[in-house]
Amino acid sequence: MKFLKKHKYYSIIITFILLTTTIYSDTGGTKITQLQNNINIIWTSIAAFLVFFMQAGFAMVESGFTRAKNTVNIVMKNLMDFSIGTLSFFIIGFGLMFGETNGLFGTTRFFMLGTDVMGADWDWTFLIFQTVFAGTAATIVSGSMAERTKFTGYLAYSVFICALIYPIFGSWAWGSLLDGSGWLENLGFNDFAGSTVVHSVGGWLALAGAIVLGPRIGKYGPAGEARAIPGHNITIAALGVFILWFGWFGFNPGSTTFGDGNIGRIAVTTNLSAAAGAITAMLTAWKLYKKPDGSMALNGALAGLVAITAGCASVSPIGSIIIGLLAGILVVFSVHFIDHTLNVDDPVGAVSVHGVCGAFGTLAVGLFAVDGGLFYGGGLQLLGVQALGVLVAFVWAFGLGLILFYGIKATIGLRVTREEELQGLDIGEHGMEGYSGFQIFTTQ
């Protein structure tokens, strides 16, 4: 005792050692100190909170890129798809995605914790982290269906994506993160944080929704020529992109679910790709349209973020820059192709940013992954598996999306009336204005 009093620093060190004595073991037998376990819980929780804040980013981007008369509707859709998605994922989706797998679908944990009402600390943390990911997949669709979708139809869609469509594909790619085991991941499919699992699934659903809905009134002329319908507030859209960029530091580094040095490395690859995407999108638009288009540059940053999400943990910093550079170019041409060639009206470019660039980023892992990538001597095996995952995601999400949206259209209805669309969904669907006293109505 006298020794400890005399040497107080030694007592602090001894106390620290005692507190961090190994008292926790995972199912694989790897021993982790309670301190490390707590660090993992804290980091993953913080990352989940960052990803949740991305809902605000999506709301700002979508409302800024659309007209003022639909602002309340955009905000309400982003609020409700997350709220409904949270409950749907908790009750059904989580069990399908991470339960023990029999055949194609998970069968346990339908109510998250099953019979264990209190649950383990990590179960709660993992649940909230995966919930915000499900919410992200759901809200991607909002932008592509903006300005002409019935609110009730959109609410119905939100149930199905978070309860069934997203979780089942997620179980194929990520099931082993908890109790399951997915057939795609068993083949070696590598999508670290969800370029395909989250973004492409959301993007292909967005494509299906936009096709079933049809274009906004006035979007295409008599000869099928595309007409620009400018967004009402690029400042708000820019704020949304910066919020999303910020939230992505939870999305990608948070997918480690482990508090170690990989967090910083993944944050670096994420940031480099976003910056590169913004630059090349601006330069590409500058070349095509003779002006450095602001909306294209903003979508370029998002394209770089989406594209690096699959490979953020497996590519080098130089590889992440190349992926971002290519994604920034790709998104501009994709937006132009979908708008002018396919004549699919996507007001915010969600299909291009999330669907197309998510697929590209997943394929890029097969090229740029330091371990197994084609450009690093790994051959074609990883690239082939990545291509299979991209194809399966498209068939699953786009196919079920068409069935879902046609089903909603035939039952409760999917599109508002012509009069409601011209007046604006804020008035027609919600009985209020986003900018009371300053509203400007248009007839196209």
Secondary structure, DSSP 8 states (H G I E B T S, - for coil): -HHHHHTHHHHHHHHHHHHTSEEEE-TTS-EEEHHHHHHHHHHHHHHHHHHHHHHHHHHHHHHHTS-GGGHHHHHHHHHHHHHHHHHHIIIIIHHHHHS-EETTEE-S-TTSSTT-SS--HHHHHHHHHHHHHHHHHHHHHHHHTTTTB-HHHHHHHHHHIIIIIHHHHHHHHHGGGTT---HHHHHT---SS-IIIIIIHHHHHHHHHHHHH---TTSB-TT--B-----S-HHHHHHHHHHHHHHHHHHTGGGG-S-STHHHHHHHHHHHHHHHHHHHHHHHHHHHHSS--HHHHHHHHHHHHHHHTTTTTTB-HHHHHHHHHHHHHHHHHHHHIIIIIS----TT-HIIIIIIHHHHHHHHHHHHBTTT-GGGT--SHHHHHHHHHHHHHHHHHHHHHHHHHHHHHHTT-SB--HHHHHH-HHHHHHSS-TTTT-------
